[in-house]
Amino acid sequence: MINVEDDIVLAKFINYMQKALLHKKINYLREKQRVFEQESSLNELDNYYRINEERNLEILNFLNDKEIKVLKLHILEKYTYIEISNILNLKPESIRKIQYRAIKKIKEWRKNNNENGIL
């Protein structure tokens, strides 16, 4: 014999499980969407860095070796003009002029290639 109360309890349990599964599915999809958005952002960032790397290589080809060395030592390594002059056996004033000309070349290159930048 089937008890009506058992059917009601079973119906409530099934309803509860369906809601729980629905919420589980929604949370899964939300998390998957977050991961997808993060992956998209990372791919965009990778593309940005790849494009900038290619552009920076073009700029470096535009500069001579001495200008590249001075910029690397002064901007990246944070050496002073005096320290760079000791490394390259040049006067500090020469180092300053080399850096000035290199930055001027970079600005000119960017202007000719319709690029904006901090230099």
Helices and strands as residue ranges (DSSP letters): H 4-62, H 65-71, I 72-76, H 81-88, H 92-112
